[in-house]
Every structure is written in C-alpha cells, then in structure tokens.
Amino acid sequence: MPATKRMNFADKVMHIIGTYGLPLQPEMLASFRRHIQDRTPGNRNRLAEEEAAIFLAHRLYAMVIAELRAGIDSRTISTILDAWSKFAQQSMYRSDLGLINMVLFDHEILPLIDDVERILEEESPAENHSRIEFAARRPCVSP
C-alpha cells in the first residue's frame, strides 16, 4: 500500500479510535497513530472501523493483561481497565450496528473480552464481584 494511502487510512482509523471516547492519554494516542501509520492493514479488505476495533482490541488487551499480571487490584478501576470496559461496550454496540463484521467480532474481539472477564472474575472474591461493573456483560447503549 503506498505511503499516502497508508497515511490516509491511518487518519481514518485514528479518527474512529477517537470516536470510542476512551480515557487514554494523548501520548498513548500519539503512539497508536505512529504504530498505525507504520504498518500495513492486516487485511486490505477491512474497513477502517474494523481495523480500529482490531487494533484497539489487541493493544488494550495486552495492556490490561500486563496490568493484571503486575498485581494491580482489579477491584479498583484503573484507566486501562476503564478504557477496556468502554472499548468492550462500544465494540459490541458497533458490531450490533453492522459497523464491525460479526465474524471478525466473534473470532477476533469477543474471545479477548471473554478472557479479560474470566480473569477479573477469578481475581475477585464473590462478595466484591458486584463492585466490578464490566461492560462486556452490560447491555449496550448508544455512545
């Protein structure tokens, strides 16, 4: 993919990432932009909306898992867990609208959402589980 098309595509992907409204630091968003501009989309037939969802799923998942493995108390909602929660809710809403292909969602994104939810459930004592309102199982509402 030529550099100009790649940059235009990256701009579209970054615009869509911005519409998720995630509580991410500007430095992190700048890092996302650089990474997206430097890579070629995994599947040239993907829409920018789908590319944004896949990128966020993989990037945020890695950050959440690293945070949980570092022993951060999952009962306190960190910025990364909050971003993950909002991403999960938004990606389900967008897949329901048809903006994200359901096969892509079911096989690429939902397993990550389920994995994080499973880890959070395992780490949370039953009496504290109600304190964690994880978006993956809440009803989706429009942004």
NUKOL-223207 format. One record per residue (C-alpha): x negated, y negated, z negated; residue number from 1; residue in one letter. Coordinates in steps of 0.1 Angstrom, whole numbers, plus 5000, padded with zeros to 4 digits. Example, Ala and Ser with C-alpha at 12.3 -4.5 7.8 and 13.67 -1.06 7.14 Angstrom:
<nodes>
      x      y      z   num   residu
   4877   5045   4922     1        A
   4863   5011   4929     2        S
</nodes>
This chain:
<nodes>
      x      y      z   num   residu
   5000   5000   5000     1        M
   4984   4966   5010     2        P
   4974   4943   4982     3        A
   5001   4917   4990     4        T
   5029   4943   4989     5        K
   5015   4958   4958     6        R
   5014   4924   4941     7        M
   5050   4916   4952     8        N
   5061   4950   4939     9        F
   5043   4944   4906    10        A
   5060   4910   4903    11        D
   5094   4927   4907    12        K
   5085   4954   4882    13        V
   5073   4928   4857    14        M
   5105   4907   4862    15        H
   5126   4938   4854    16        I
   5104   4946   4824    17        I
   5112   4911   4812    18        G
   5150   4918   4815    19        T
   5147   4946   4789    20        Y
   5142   4919   4763    21        G
   5117   4939   4743    22        L
   5099   4923   4714    23        P
   5064   4925   4729    24        L
   5035   4901   4725    25        Q
   5025   4880   4755    26        P
   4991   4897   4755    27        E
   5007   4931   4759    28        M
   5029   4919   4788    29        L
   4998   4904   4805    30        A
   4981   4938   4801    31        S
   5011   4955   4816    32        F
   5010   4931   4846    33        R
   4973   4938   4852    34        R
   4979   4976   4850    35        H
   5009   4975   4874    36        I
   4990   4953   4899    37        Q
   4960   4976   4898    38        D
   4980   5008   4905    39        R
   5000   5022   4934    40        T
   5035   5033   4925    41        P
   5037   5070   4917    42        G
   5064   5075   4943    43        N
   5067   5050   4972    44        R
   5105   5057   4973    45        N
   5111   5045   4938    46        R
   5129   5012   4932    47        L
   5112   4985   4912    48        A
   5139   4992   4885    49        E
   5129   5029   4883    50        E
   5091   5020   4884    51        E
   5097   4996   4854    52        A
   5116   5023   4835    53        A
   5089   5050   4841    54        I
   5061   5026   4832    55        F
   5077   5014   4800    56        L
   5087   5050   4790    57        A
   5051   5063   4793    58        H
   5034   5032   4779    59        R
   5057   5027   4749    60        L
   5059   5064   4742    61        Y
   5021   5066   4739    62        A
   5021   5036   4716    63        M
   5049   5050   4694    64        V
   5032   5084   4691    65        I
   4999   5067   4682    66        A
   5016   5046   4656    67        E
   5034   5076   4641    68        L
   5003   5097   4641    69        R
   4984   5069   4623    70        A
   5008   5075   4594    71        G
   5029   5043   4597    72        I
   5060   5047   4576    73        D
   5088   5054   4601    74        S
   5114   5040   4577    75        R
   5101   5006   4584    76        T
   5109   4995   4619    77        I
   5077   4982   4634    78        S
   5075   4960   4665    79        T
   5066   4990   4686    80        I
   5095   5012   4672    81        L
   5118   4983   4677    82        D
   5107   4979   4713    83        A
   5110   5017   4719    84        W
   5145   5016   4704    85        S
   5156   4988   4726    86        K
   5140   5004   4756    87        F
   5158   5037   4750    88        A
   5191   5019   4747    89        Q
   5185   4998   4778    90        Q
   5173   5027   4799    91        S
   5204   5048   4791    92        M
   5226   5018   4799    93        Y
   5208   5012   4832    94        R
   5209   5049   4842    95        S
   5247   5048   4835    96        D
   5250   5019   4859    97        L
   5230   5038   4885    98        G
   5200   5014   4885    99        L
   5178   5044   4874   100        I
   5183   5077   4892   101        N
   5198   5102   4868   102        M
   5174   5130   4878   103        V
   5145   5107   4871   104        L
   5160   5096   4838   105        F
   5169   5132   4828   106        D
   5135   5147   4836   107        H
   5110   5118   4830   108        E
   5125   5095   4804   109        I
   5151   5114   4783   110        L
   5125   5141   4771   111        P
   5103   5113   4757   112        L
   5133   5097   4740   113        I
   5143   5131   4725   114        D
   5107   5137   4714   115        D
   5104   5105   4695   116        V
   5138   5110   4679   117        E
   5128   5145   4668   118        R
   5095   5132   4653   119        I
   5114   5105   4634   120        L
   5139   5130   4621   121        E
   5112   5153   4609   122        E
   5094   5125   4591   123        E
   5124   5110   4575   124        S
   5138   5126   4543   125        P
   5176   5133   4547   126        A
   5186   5105   4523   127        E
   5166   5079   4542   128        N
   5176   5091   4577   129        H
   5206   5068   4577   130        S
   5183   5038   4574   131        R
   5168   5045   4608   132        I
   5192   5034   4635   133        E
   5175   5048   4665   134        F
   5190   5037   4698   135        A
   5188   5070   4716   136        A
   5219   5082   4700   137        R
   5239   5050   4695   138        R
   5265   5041   4721   139        P
   5251   5019   4749   140        C
   5263   4984   4751   141        V
   5255   4959   4778   142        S
   5224   4937   4773   143        P
</nodes>
